[in-house]
Amino acid sequence: MKKIKVALLKPHTDAGKSYGQGDEIEVDEPTADWLSKNGIGERSDSSIAEGSPTKKSK
């Protein structure tokens, strides 16, 4: 499944790890859509190749 980079607009916890506003995480497309629809994050780029790390912080 392709991964989408999402820049967080507010603090968020994903898979038990806390991220702050401005952090960038990589999630699957349905999660990216959910984060966007709920005002938690916005897509910061289209996609990442499968097999790359799934989470990043700035």
C-alpha positions as CSV (number, residue, x, y, z in Angstrom):
1,M,0.0,0.0,0.0
2,K,1.4,3.4,-0.9
3,K,2.3,5.8,1.9
4,I,1.3,9.5,2.0
5,K,3.3,12.2,3.8
6,V,1.2,14.2,6.2
7,A,2.2,17.4,8.0
8,L,0.5,17.6,11.4
9,L,-1.5,20.7,12.2
10,K,-1.9,19.8,15.8
11,P,-0.4,17.2,18.2
12,H,-1.4,13.6,17.4
13,T,-0.7,10.1,18.7
14,D,-0.3,7.4,16.2
15,A,0.5,3.7,17.1
16,G,1.3,4.8,20.7
17,K,3.8,7.4,19.7
18,S,3.2,11.1,20.2
19,Y,3.9,13.7,17.5
20,G,3.8,17.5,17.7
21,Q,2.4,20.2,15.5
22,G,4.6,20.5,12.4
23,D,5.9,17.0,12.6
24,E,5.6,15.0,9.4
25,I,4.4,11.3,9.4
26,E,3.9,8.8,6.7
27,V,0.6,6.9,6.7
28,D,-1.6,4.9,4.4
29,E,-4.0,6.7,2.1
30,P,-7.2,6.1,4.2
31,T,-5.4,7.4,7.3
32,A,-4.1,10.5,5.4
33,D,-7.7,11.2,4.3
34,W,-9.0,10.8,7.9
35,L,-6.3,13.1,9.3
36,S,-7.2,15.7,6.7
37,K,-10.9,15.5,7.1
38,N,-10.6,15.9,10.9
39,G,-8.3,18.9,10.7
40,I,-5.3,17.1,12.2
41,G,-3.0,17.1,9.2
42,E,-2.6,17.9,5.6
43,R,-0.9,16.0,2.8
44,S,2.6,17.4,2.2
45,D,3.4,15.3,-0.8
46,S,1.8,12.7,-3.0
47,S,3.2,9.3,-2.0
48,I,6.2,7.3,-0.8
49,A,7.4,4.0,-2.2
50,E,6.4,1.0,-0.3
51,G,9.1,-0.3,2.0
52,S,10.3,3.0,3.1
53,P,10.1,4.0,6.8
54,T,6.6,4.7,7.9
55,K,7.1,7.6,10.4
56,K,9.3,10.6,10.4
57,S,9.7,13.7,12.6
58,K,11.1,17.0,11.6
